[in-house]
Amino acid sequence: MVKKVFYVEKEKFLRSMMELALRAKKAEIYTVETLCENFYLIDDLKPDLIIFDLDQNSADLLKLYEYSKQTRLVATGPAGYEDSLDSRVKGFLPKPIIAHNLAERVLSLIE
């Protein structure tokens, strides 16, 4: 089964890197720069995984949003930020994100 990933990241390079890594593993990935105007995409796509950047206001917005209970949340951000995560967030990818084995790390969070 193809995994659907929704990735929120303001840096275009990181979005592109994640797209390449996950598409190589046959995952469907949808990326946006910000979450605030893109909640409708979560409803439409019903992703298995939402990856969001703690440097943005995504964490606060996701607290307000009711998404599927099957959807996993993963945060990215500077090391040390994982202590401030909401209990619904099930994974953390510290920045800088290293491309080596990135797809495997992300997909392991869904399985």
DRENGURO-208610 format. One record per atom (N, C-alpha, C): residue number from 1; residue in three letters; atom name; x, y, z. Coordinates in nm, 3 decimals. Layout:
<rs>
+------+------+------+---------+---------+---------+
! resi ! resn ! name !    east !   north !      up !
+------+------+------+---------+---------+---------+
!  NUM !  ALA !   CA !       X !       Y !       Z !
...
+------+------+------+---------+---------+---------+
</rs>
This chain:
<rs>
+------+------+------+---------+---------+---------+
! resi ! resn ! name !    east !   north !      up !
+------+------+------+---------+---------+---------+
!    1 !  MET !    N !   0.084 !  -0.119 !   0.000 !
!    1 !  MET !   CA !   0.000 !   0.000 !   0.000 !
!    1 !  MET !    C !   0.088 !   0.125 !   0.000 !
!    2 !  VAL !    N !   0.050 !   0.223 !  -0.079 !
!    2 !  VAL !   CA !   0.125 !   0.347 !  -0.087 !
!    2 !  VAL !    C !   0.092 !   0.433 !   0.034 !
!    3 !  LYS !    N !   0.193 !   0.487 !   0.096 !
!    3 !  LYS !   CA !   0.176 !   0.574 !   0.211 !
!    3 !  LYS !    C !   0.162 !   0.719 !   0.162 !
!    4 !  LYS !    N !   0.069 !   0.792 !   0.223 !
!    4 !  LYS !   CA !   0.051 !   0.933 !   0.189 !
!    4 !  LYS !    C !   0.113 !   1.019 !   0.299 !
!    5 !  VAL !    N !   0.200 !   1.110 !   0.256 !
!    5 !  VAL !   CA !   0.270 !   1.197 !   0.349 !
!    5 !  VAL !    C !   0.239 !   1.342 !   0.312 !
!    6 !  PHE !    N !   0.206 !   1.422 !   0.412 !
!    6 !  PHE !   CA !   0.181 !   1.566 !   0.394 !
!    6 !  PHE !    C !   0.291 !   1.638 !   0.471 !
!    7 !  TYR !    N !   0.371 !   1.718 !   0.401 !
!    7 !  TYR !   CA !   0.490 !   1.780 !   0.459 !
!    7 !  TYR !    C !   0.479 !   1.932 !   0.454 !
!    8 !  VAL !    N !   0.489 !   1.995 !   0.569 !
!    8 !  VAL !   CA !   0.484 !   2.141 !   0.582 !
!    8 !  VAL !    C !   0.625 !   2.190 !   0.612 !
!    9 !  GLU !    N !   0.682 !   2.267 !   0.521 !
!    9 !  GLU !   CA !   0.819 !   2.315 !   0.539 !
!    9 !  GLU !    C !   0.838 !   2.442 !   0.458 !
!   10 !  LYS !    N !   0.888 !   2.547 !   0.524 !
!   10 !  LYS !   CA !   0.905 !   2.675 !   0.454 !
!   10 !  LYS !    C !   1.025 !   2.675 !   0.360 !
!   11 !  GLU !    N !   1.125 !   2.590 !   0.387 !
!   11 !  GLU !   CA !   1.245 !   2.588 !   0.304 !
!   11 !  GLU !    C !   1.226 !   2.495 !   0.184 !
!   12 !  LYS !    N !   1.233 !   2.554 !   0.066 !
!   12 !  LYS !   CA !   1.208 !   2.478 !  -0.057 !
!   12 !  LYS !    C !   1.306 !   2.363 !  -0.074 !
!   13 !  PHE !    N !   1.432 !   2.381 !  -0.037 !
!   13 !  PHE !   CA !   1.531 !   2.275 !  -0.052 !
!   13 !  PHE !    C !   1.491 !   2.153 !   0.030 !
!   14 !  LEU !    N !   1.448 !   2.174 !   0.154 !
!   14 !  LEU !   CA !   1.408 !   2.061 !   0.239 !
!   14 !  LEU !    C !   1.283 !   1.992 !   0.184 !
!   15 !  ARG !    N !   1.189 !   2.071 !   0.133 !
!   15 !  ARG !   CA !   1.070 !   2.010 !   0.071 !
!   15 !  ARG !    C !   1.110 !   1.922 !  -0.047 !
!   16 !  SER !    N !   1.199 !   1.972 !  -0.132 !
!   16 !  SER !   CA !   1.244 !   1.896 !  -0.248 !
!   16 !  SER !    C !   1.318 !   1.770 !  -0.207 !
!   17 !  MET !    N !   1.403 !   1.780 !  -0.107 !
!   17 !  MET !   CA !   1.479 !   1.665 !  -0.060 !
!   17 !  MET !    C !   1.386 !   1.556 !  -0.007 !
!   18 !  MET !    N !   1.286 !   1.596 !   0.071 !
!   18 !  MET !   CA !   1.191 !   1.500 !   0.126 !
!   18 !  MET !    C !   1.110 !   1.435 !   0.014 !
!   19 !  GLU !    N !   1.068 !   1.515 !  -0.084 !
!   19 !  GLU !   CA !   0.993 !   1.460 !  -0.197 !
!   19 !  GLU !    C !   1.073 !   1.353 !  -0.269 !
!   20 !  LEU !    N !   1.198 !   1.381 !  -0.300 !
!   20 !  LEU !   CA !   1.281 !   1.284 !  -0.371 !
!   20 !  LEU !    C !   1.301 !   1.157 !  -0.290 !
!   21 !  ALA !    N !   1.331 !   1.173 !  -0.162 !
!   21 !  ALA !   CA !   1.357 !   1.057 !  -0.077 !
!   21 !  ALA !    C !   1.235 !   0.967 !  -0.064 !
!   22 !  LEU !    N !   1.118 !   1.026 !  -0.044 !
!   22 !  LEU !   CA !   0.999 !   0.945 !  -0.023 !
!   22 !  LEU !    C !   0.943 !   0.888 !  -0.153 !
!   23 !  ARG !    N !   0.953 !   0.963 !  -0.261 !
!   23 !  ARG !   CA !   0.907 !   0.908 !  -0.390 !
!   23 !  ARG !    C !   0.993 !   0.789 !  -0.431 !
!   24 !  ALA !    N !   1.121 !   0.792 !  -0.395 !
!   24 !  ALA !   CA !   1.208 !   0.678 !  -0.424 !
!   24 !  ALA !    C !   1.161 !   0.552 !  -0.351 !
!   25 !  LYS !    N !   1.088 !   0.570 !  -0.242 !
!   25 !  LYS !   CA !   1.035 !   0.458 !  -0.165 !
!   25 !  LYS !    C !   0.887 !   0.434 !  -0.196 !
!   26 !  LYS !    N !   0.840 !   0.492 !  -0.307 !
!   26 !  LYS !   CA !   0.703 !   0.472 !  -0.356 !
!   26 !  LYS !    C !   0.595 !   0.532 !  -0.266 !
!   27 !  ALA !    N !   0.630 !   0.633 !  -0.191 !
!   27 !  ALA !   CA !   0.530 !   0.703 !  -0.109 !
!   27 !  ALA !    C !   0.474 !   0.819 !  -0.190 !
!   28 !  GLU !    N !   0.349 !   0.853 !  -0.162 !
!   28 !  GLU !   CA !   0.289 !   0.974 !  -0.219 !
!   28 !  GLU !    C !   0.320 !   1.086 !  -0.122 !
!   29 !  ILE !    N !   0.378 !   1.193 !  -0.170 !
!   29 !  ILE !   CA !   0.410 !   1.304 !  -0.082 !
!   29 !  ILE !    C !   0.354 !   1.433 !  -0.140 !
!   30 !  TYR !    N !   0.296 !   1.512 !  -0.052 !
!   30 !  TYR !   CA !   0.239 !   1.642 !  -0.087 !
!   30 !  TYR !    C !   0.304 !   1.744 !   0.005 !
!   31 !  THR !    N !   0.357 !   1.849 !  -0.053 !
!   31 !  THR !   CA !   0.428 !   1.948 !   0.026 !
!   31 !  THR !    C !   0.364 !   2.086 !   0.014 !
!   32 !  VAL !    N !   0.370 !   2.160 !   0.123 !
!   32 !  VAL !   CA !   0.324 !   2.299 !   0.125 !
!   32 !  VAL !    C !   0.423 !   2.381 !   0.207 !
!   33 !  GLU !    N !   0.425 !   2.510 !   0.179 !
!   33 !  GLU !   CA !   0.516 !   2.600 !   0.250 !
!   33 !  GLU !    C !   0.463 !   2.633 !   0.389 !
!   34 !  THR !    N !   0.332 !   2.655 !   0.400 !
!   34 !  THR !   CA !   0.270 !   2.687 !   0.529 !
!   34 !  THR !    C !   0.143 !   2.606 !   0.544 !
!   35 !  LEU !    N !   0.102 !   2.590 !   0.668 !
!   35 !  LEU !   CA !  -0.017 !   2.511 !   0.696 !
!   35 !  LEU !    C !  -0.144 !   2.595 !   0.697 !
!   36 !  CYS !    N !  -0.133 !   2.721 !   0.735 !
!   36 !  CYS !   CA !  -0.253 !   2.801 !   0.763 !
!   36 !  CYS !    C !  -0.357 !   2.802 !   0.652 !
!   37 !  GLU !    N !  -0.318 !   2.805 !   0.528 !
!   37 !  GLU !   CA !  -0.416 !   2.810 !   0.420 !
!   37 !  GLU !    C !  -0.433 !   2.675 !   0.351 !
!   38 !  ASN !    N !  -0.378 !   2.570 !   0.408 !
!   38 !  ASN !   CA !  -0.378 !   2.441 !   0.340 !
!   38 !  ASN !    C !  -0.443 !   2.327 !   0.417 !
!   39 !  PHE !    N !  -0.524 !   2.360 !   0.518 !
!   39 !  PHE !   CA !  -0.593 !   2.255 !   0.593 !
!   39 !  PHE !    C !  -0.687 !   2.173 !   0.505 !
!   40 !  TYR !    N !  -0.747 !   2.236 !   0.407 !
!   40 !  TYR !   CA !  -0.838 !   2.164 !   0.318 !
!   40 !  TYR !    C !  -0.767 !   2.047 !   0.251 !
!   41 !  LEU !    N !  -0.636 !   2.059 !   0.226 !
!   41 !  LEU !   CA !  -0.562 !   1.950 !   0.164 !
!   41 !  LEU !    C !  -0.555 !   1.828 !   0.255 !
!   42 !  ILE !    N !  -0.545 !   1.851 !   0.385 !
!   42 !  ILE !   CA !  -0.543 !   1.739 !   0.479 !
!   42 !  ILE !    C !  -0.675 !   1.664 !   0.471 !
!   43 !  ASP !    N !  -0.785 !   1.738 !   0.466 !
!   43 !  ASP !   CA !  -0.917 !   1.674 !   0.453 !
!   43 !  ASP !    C !  -0.928 !   1.596 !   0.322 !
!   44 !  ASP !    N !  -0.882 !   1.655 !   0.213 !
!   44 !  ASP !   CA !  -0.893 !   1.592 !   0.083 !
!   44 !  ASP !    C !  -0.801 !   1.471 !   0.068 !
!   45 !  LEU !    N !  -0.678 !   1.483 !   0.116 !
!   45 !  LEU !   CA !  -0.577 !   1.379 !   0.095 !
!   45 !  LEU !    C !  -0.583 !   1.265 !   0.197 !
!   46 !  LYS !    N !  -0.629 !   1.296 !   0.317 !
!   46 !  LYS !   CA !  -0.631 !   1.197 !   0.425 !
!   46 !  LYS !    C !  -0.496 !   1.127 !   0.439 !
!   47 !  PRO !    N !  -0.391 !   1.204 !   0.470 !
!   47 !  PRO !   CA !  -0.257 !   1.145 !   0.476 !
!   47 !  PRO !    C !  -0.240 !   1.050 !   0.594 !
!   48 !  ASP !    N !  -0.145 !   0.957 !   0.577 !
!   48 !  ASP !   CA !  -0.108 !   0.867 !   0.686 !
!   48 !  ASP !    C !  -0.015 !   0.938 !   0.784 !
!   49 !  LEU !    N !   0.056 !   1.037 !   0.733 !
!   49 !  LEU !   CA !   0.157 !   1.107 !   0.812 !
!   49 !  LEU !    C !   0.158 !   1.255 !   0.777 !
!   50 !  ILE !    N !   0.163 !   1.340 !   0.880 !
!   50 !  ILE !   CA !   0.182 !   1.483 !   0.861 !
!   50 !  ILE !    C !   0.313 !   1.520 !   0.928 !
!   51 !  ILE !    N !   0.404 !   1.578 !   0.850 !
!   51 !  ILE !   CA !   0.532 !   1.625 !   0.903 !
!   51 !  ILE !    C !   0.525 !   1.777 !   0.903 !
!   52 !  PHE !    N !   0.554 !   1.838 !   1.018 !
!   52 !  PHE !   CA !   0.547 !   1.983 !   1.025 !
!   52 !  PHE !    C !   0.667 !   2.038 !   1.099 !
!   53 !  ASP !    N !   0.698 !   2.162 !   1.071 !
!   53 !  ASP !   CA !   0.815 !   2.230 !   1.127 !
!   53 !  ASP !    C !   0.775 !   2.303 !   1.254 !
!   54 !  LEU !    N !   0.846 !   2.278 !   1.363 !
!   54 !  LEU !   CA !   0.817 !   2.345 !   1.489 !
!   54 !  LEU !    C !   0.851 !   2.494 !   1.486 !
!   55 !  ASP !    N !   0.932 !   2.537 !   1.390 !
!   55 !  ASP !   CA !   0.967 !   2.678 !   1.382 !
!   55 !  ASP !    C !   0.851 !   2.763 !   1.331 !
!   56 !  GLN !    N !   0.752 !   2.699 !   1.274 !
!   56 !  GLN !   CA !   0.635 !   2.771 !   1.225 !
!   56 !  GLN !    C !   0.525 !   2.758 !   1.328 !
!   57 !  ASN !    N !   0.410 !   2.813 !   1.301 !
!   57 !  ASN !   CA !   0.298 !   2.803 !   1.394 !
!   57 !  ASN !    C !   0.217 !   2.677 !   1.372 !
!   58 !  SER !    N !   0.272 !   2.581 !   1.298 !
!   58 !  SER !   CA !   0.201 !   2.458 !   1.265 !
!   58 !  SER !    C !   0.158 !   2.380 !   1.388 !
!   59 !  ALA !    N !   0.242 !   2.375 !   1.490 !
!   59 !  ALA !   CA !   0.208 !   2.297 !   1.610 !
!   59 !  ALA !    C !   0.081 !   2.352 !   1.674 !
!   60 !  ASP !    N !   0.073 !   2.484 !   1.686 !
!   60 !  ASP !   CA !  -0.047 !   2.544 !   1.745 !
!   60 !  ASP !    C !  -0.170 !   2.521 !   1.658 !
!   61 !  LEU !    N !  -0.153 !   2.532 !   1.527 !
!   61 !  LEU !   CA !  -0.266 !   2.510 !   1.436 !
!   61 !  LEU !    C !  -0.314 !   2.366 !   1.441 !
!   62 !  LEU !    N !  -0.221 !   2.271 !   1.447 !
!   62 !  LEU !   CA !  -0.261 !   2.130 !   1.451 !
!   62 !  LEU !    C !  -0.333 !   2.094 !   1.581 !
!   63 !  LYS !    N !  -0.303 !   2.166 !   1.689 !
!   63 !  LYS !   CA !  -0.375 !   2.143 !   1.815 !
!   63 !  LYS !    C !  -0.523 !   2.176 !   1.800 !
!   64 !  LEU !    N !  -0.552 !   2.274 !   1.717 !
!   64 !  LEU !   CA !  -0.690 !   2.318 !   1.696 !
!   64 !  LEU !    C !  -0.764 !   2.234 !   1.593 !
!   65 !  TYR !    N !  -0.692 !   2.161 !   1.512 !
!   65 !  TYR !   CA !  -0.751 !   2.090 !   1.400 !
!   65 !  TYR !    C !  -0.782 !   1.946 !   1.438 !
!   66 !  GLU !    N !  -0.900 !   1.900 !   1.401 !
!   66 !  GLU !   CA !  -0.940 !   1.760 !   1.423 !
!   66 !  GLU !    C !  -0.908 !   1.680 !   1.297 !
!   67 !  TYR !    N !  -0.809 !   1.595 !   1.305 !
!   67 !  TYR !   CA !  -0.771 !   1.512 !   1.192 !
!   67 !  TYR !    C !  -0.797 !   1.367 !   1.228 !
!   68 !  SER !    N !  -0.785 !   1.281 !   1.131 !
!   68 !  SER !   CA !  -0.811 !   1.138 !   1.150 !
!   68 !  SER !    C !  -0.723 !   1.080 !   1.260 !
!   69 !  LYS !    N !  -0.779 !   0.992 !   1.339 !
!   69 !  LYS !   CA !  -0.704 !   0.927 !   1.447 !
!   69 !  LYS !    C !  -0.593 !   0.839 !   1.391 !
!   70 !  GLN !    N !  -0.604 !   0.796 !   1.265 !
!   70 !  GLN !   CA !  -0.501 !   0.713 !   1.204 !
!   70 !  GLN !    C !  -0.381 !   0.795 !   1.156 !
!   71 !  THR !    N !  -0.398 !   0.925 !   1.146 !
!   71 !  THR !   CA !  -0.291 !   1.011 !   1.097 !
!   71 !  THR !    C !  -0.184 !   1.026 !   1.205 !
!   72 !  ARG !    N !  -0.060 !   1.000 !   1.166 !
!   72 !  ARG !   CA !   0.053 !   1.017 !   1.258 !
!   72 !  ARG !    C !   0.110 !   1.157 !   1.239 !
!   73 !  LEU !    N !   0.153 !   1.219 !   1.347 !
!   73 !  LEU !   CA !   0.216 !   1.350 !   1.341 !
!   73 !  LEU !    C !   0.364 !   1.336 !   1.374 !
!   74 !  VAL !    N !   0.448 !   1.401 !   1.293 !
!   74 !  VAL !   CA !   0.592 !   1.405 !   1.317 !
!   74 !  VAL !    C !   0.635 !   1.550 !   1.305 !
!   75 !  ALA !    N !   0.721 !   1.592 !   1.396 !
!   75 !  ALA !   CA !   0.770 !   1.730 !   1.395 !
!   75 !  ALA !    C !   0.916 !   1.733 !   1.353 !
!   76 !  THR !    N !   0.955 !   1.845 !   1.294 !
!   76 !  THR !   CA !   1.096 !   1.871 !   1.266 !
!   76 !  THR !    C !   1.132 !   2.000 !   1.337 !
!   77 !  GLY !    N !   1.258 !   2.014 !   1.374 !
!   77 !  GLY !   CA !   1.302 !   2.136 !   1.440 !
!   77 !  GLY !    C !   1.439 !   2.116 !   1.502 !
!   78 !  PRO !    N !   1.490 !   2.220 !   1.564 !
!   78 !  PRO !   CA !   1.621 !   2.209 !   1.628 !
!   78 !  PRO !    C !   1.619 !   2.107 !   1.742 !
!   79 !  ALA !    N !   1.733 !   2.039 !   1.760 !
!   79 !  ALA !   CA !   1.744 !   1.943 !   1.870 !
!   79 !  ALA !    C !   1.710 !   2.013 !   2.000 !
!   80 !  GLY !    N !   1.639 !   1.944 !   2.086 !
!   80 !  GLY !   CA !   1.596 !   2.001 !   2.213 !
!   80 !  GLY !    C !   1.451 !   2.044 !   2.213 !
!   81 !  TYR !    N !   1.395 !   2.066 !   2.096 !
!   81 !  TYR !   CA !   1.255 !   2.109 !   2.085 !
!   81 !  TYR !    C !   1.158 !   1.996 !   2.113 !
!   82 !  GLU !    N !   1.207 !   1.871 !   2.108 !
!   82 !  GLU !   CA !   1.117 !   1.758 !   2.127 !
!   82 !  GLU !    C !   1.051 !   1.757 !   2.263 !
!   83 !  ASP !    N !   1.110 !   1.826 !   2.360 !
!   83 !  ASP !   CA !   1.050 !   1.834 !   2.494 !
!   83 !  ASP !    C !   0.921 !   1.914 !   2.497 !
!   84 !  SER !    N !   0.901 !   1.999 !   2.397 !
!   84 !  SER !   CA !   0.783 !   2.086 !   2.395 !
!   84 !  SER !    C !   0.670 !   2.032 !   2.307 !
!   85 !  LEU !    N !   0.681 !   1.906 !   2.264 !
!   85 !  LEU !   CA !   0.583 !   1.851 !   2.170 !
!   85 !  LEU !    C !   0.452 !   1.813 !   2.238 !
!   86 !  ASP !    N !   0.345 !   1.830 !   2.164 !
!   86 !  ASP !   CA !   0.213 !   1.783 !   2.203 !
!   86 !  ASP !    C !   0.216 !   1.630 !   2.211 !
!   87 !  SER !    N !   0.137 !   1.571 !   2.296 !
!   87 !  SER !   CA !   0.137 !   1.426 !   2.314 !
!   87 !  SER !    C !   0.093 !   1.350 !   2.188 !
!   88 !  ARG !    N !   0.023 !   1.417 !   2.097 !
!   88 !  ARG !   CA !  -0.020 !   1.349 !   1.974 !
!   88 !  ARG !    C !   0.094 !   1.333 !   1.873 !
!   89 !  VAL !    N !   0.203 !   1.406 !   1.893 !
!   89 !  VAL !   CA !   0.317 !   1.396 !   1.802 !
!   89 !  VAL !    C !   0.396 !   1.270 !   1.837 !
!   90 !  LYS !    N !   0.410 !   1.181 !   1.740 !
!   90 !  LYS !   CA !   0.470 !   1.050 !   1.766 !
!   90 !  LYS !    C !   0.614 !   1.037 !   1.719 !
!   91 !  GLY !    N !   0.670 !   1.141 !   1.662 !
!   91 !  GLY !   CA !   0.808 !   1.133 !   1.616 !
!   91 !  GLY !    C !   0.868 !   1.271 !   1.601 !
!   92 !  PHE !    N !   1.000 !   1.274 !   1.601 !
!   92 !  PHE !   CA !   1.072 !   1.401 !   1.587 !
!   92 !  PHE !    C !   1.195 !   1.378 !   1.501 !
!   93 !  LEU !    N !   1.214 !   1.465 !   1.400 !
!   93 !  LEU !   CA !   1.332 !   1.462 !   1.314 !
!   93 !  LEU !    C !   1.411 !   1.590 !   1.342 !
!   94 !  PRO !    N !   1.526 !   1.579 !   1.409 !
!   94 !  PRO !   CA !   1.603 !   1.700 !   1.440 !
!   94 !  PRO !    C !   1.665 !   1.761 !   1.314 !
!   95 !  LYS !    N !   1.671 !   1.894 !   1.315 !
!   95 !  LYS !   CA !   1.735 !   1.966 !   1.205 !
!   95 !  LYS !    C !   1.878 !   1.998 !   1.248 !
!   96 !  PRO !    N !   1.972 !   2.000 !   1.160 !
!   96 !  PRO !   CA !   1.953 !   1.982 !   1.015 !
!   96 !  PRO !    C !   1.917 !   1.838 !   0.982 !
!   97 !  ILE !    N !   1.828 !   1.824 !   0.883 !
!   97 !  ILE !   CA !   1.787 !   1.691 !   0.839 !
!   97 !  ILE !    C !   1.893 !   1.639 !   0.743 !
!   98 !  ILE !    N !   1.942 !   1.519 !   0.773 !
!   98 !  ILE !   CA !   2.045 !   1.457 !   0.691 !
!   98 !  ILE !    C !   1.976 !   1.361 !   0.594 !
!   99 !  ALA !    N !   2.007 !   1.374 !   0.467 !
!   99 !  ALA !   CA !   1.936 !   1.300 !   0.362 !
!   99 !  ALA !    C !   1.958 !   1.149 !   0.370 !
!  100 !  HIS !    N !   2.071 !   1.106 !   0.419 !
!  100 !  HIS !   CA !   2.102 !   0.962 !   0.423 !
!  100 !  HIS !    C !   1.996 !   0.886 !   0.503 !
!  101 !  ASN !    N !   1.930 !   0.793 !   0.438 !
!  101 !  ASN !   CA !   1.826 !   0.709 !   0.499 !
!  101 !  ASN !    C !   1.703 !   0.788 !   0.546 !
!  102 !  LEU !    N !   1.682 !   0.905 !   0.491 !
!  102 !  LEU !   CA !   1.569 !   0.988 !   0.533 !
!  102 !  LEU !    C !   1.436 !   0.917 !   0.507 !
!  103 !  ALA !    N !   1.418 !   0.862 !   0.390 !
!  103 !  ALA !   CA !   1.291 !   0.798 !   0.356 !
!  103 !  ALA !    C !   1.260 !   0.682 !   0.450 !
!  104 !  GLU !    N !   1.362 !   0.601 !   0.480 !
!  104 !  GLU !   CA !   1.341 !   0.489 !   0.571 !
!  104 !  GLU !    C !   1.300 !   0.536 !   0.709 !
!  105 !  ARG !    N !   1.363 !   0.642 !   0.758 !
!  105 !  ARG !   CA !   1.329 !   0.696 !   0.890 !
!  105 !  ARG !    C !   1.186 !   0.746 !   0.892 !
!  106 !  VAL !    N !   1.147 !   0.819 !   0.790 !
!  106 !  VAL !   CA !   1.012 !   0.874 !   0.786 !
!  106 !  VAL !    C !   0.908 !   0.763 !   0.773 !
!  107 !  LEU !    N !   0.930 !   0.671 !   0.680 !
!  107 !  LEU !   CA !   0.833 !   0.564 !   0.659 !
!  107 !  LEU !    C !   0.824 !   0.470 !   0.778 !
!  108 !  SER !    N !   0.931 !   0.454 !   0.854 !
!  108 !  SER !   CA !   0.926 !   0.369 !   0.974 !
!  108 !  SER !    C !   0.833 !   0.428 !   1.079 !
!  109 !  LEU !    N !   0.811 !   0.557 !   1.074 !
!  109 !  LEU !   CA !   0.721 !   0.622 !   1.169 !
!  109 !  LEU !    C !   0.575 !   0.594 !   1.138 !
!  110 !  ILE !    N !   0.544 !   0.550 !   1.017 !
!  110 !  ILE !   CA !   0.407 !   0.519 !   0.980 !
!  110 !  ILE !    C !   0.376 !   0.372 !   1.006 !
!  111 !  GLU !    N !   0.472 !   0.287 !   0.983 !
!  111 !  GLU !   CA !   0.449 !   0.142 !   0.989 !
!  111 !  GLU !    C !   0.429 !   0.093 !   1.130 !
+------+------+------+---------+---------+---------+
</rs>
